[in-house]
Amino acid sequence: MSKTETDKATTQQYDNYPDPDAIVHFGDASEALVELVEEVLETSENLSTSRDPLLETTLLVEEVDNE
């Protein structure tokens, strides 16, 4: 698969998901690393994370308004 085809497939993969402020891909990273990053992001008062069952381990990051 060419880079263009891969990019197009990745874009289509996210069409069914909400529009996050950031998407963090981990690829082959260990579950421990993913959990560590998720916990660190969640300690912020302005960020919220969620995990979606995509082909790769992925975190969707949203900015939240805590006013």
C-alpha positions as CSV (number, residue, x, y, z in Angstrom):
1,M,0.0,0.0,0.0
2,S,1.4,3.4,-1.0
3,K,1.8,6.3,1.5
4,T,-1.1,8.1,-0.1
5,E,-3.4,5.0,0.2
6,T,-2.3,4.6,3.8
7,D,-3.0,8.2,4.6
8,K,-6.4,8.0,3.0
9,A,-7.3,4.8,4.9
10,T,-6.2,6.4,8.2
11,T,-8.4,9.5,7.5
12,Q,-11.4,7.3,6.7
13,Q,-10.8,5.3,9.8
14,Y,-11.5,8.5,11.9
15,D,-14.6,9.6,10.0
16,N,-16.8,7.6,12.4
17,Y,-15.3,9.2,15.6
18,P,-15.8,12.6,17.3
19,D,-13.4,15.4,16.3
20,P,-10.8,15.3,19.1
21,D,-8.3,18.1,19.7
22,A,-5.4,15.6,19.4
23,I,-5.0,12.0,18.5
24,V,-2.0,10.1,20.0
25,H,-1.0,6.9,18.2
26,F,1.2,4.4,20.1
27,G,1.6,1.7,17.5
28,D,3.5,-1.2,19.1
29,A,4.1,0.5,22.5
30,S,3.5,-1.5,25.6
31,E,0.2,-1.2,27.5
32,A,2.1,0.2,30.5
33,L,3.4,3.2,28.4
34,V,-0.1,3.9,27.0
35,E,-1.5,3.8,30.6
36,L,1.2,6.1,31.9
37,V,0.6,8.7,29.1
38,E,-3.1,8.5,29.6
39,E,-2.8,9.1,33.4
40,V,-0.4,12.0,32.9
41,L,-2.8,13.7,30.4
42,E,-5.8,13.0,32.7
43,T,-4.1,14.9,35.6
44,S,-4.5,18.1,33.7
45,E,-7.5,20.1,34.6
46,N,-8.0,21.1,30.9
47,L,-7.7,17.7,29.2
48,S,-9.8,14.6,28.9
49,T,-8.8,11.4,27.2
50,S,-10.6,8.4,25.8
51,R,-9.5,5.2,24.2
52,D,-11.1,3.8,21.1
53,P,-10.8,0.3,19.8
54,L,-8.9,1.1,16.6
55,L,-6.3,-1.0,14.9
56,E,-3.6,0.6,16.9
57,T,-3.6,1.8,20.5
58,T,-4.9,5.3,20.2
59,L,-5.9,8.0,22.7
60,L,-8.3,10.8,21.7
61,V,-7.6,14.0,23.7
62,E,-10.2,16.7,24.2
63,E,-9.7,20.1,25.8
64,V,-12.4,20.7,28.5
65,D,-13.6,23.9,30.0
66,N,-13.6,23.7,33.8
67,E,-14.9,27.2,34.5
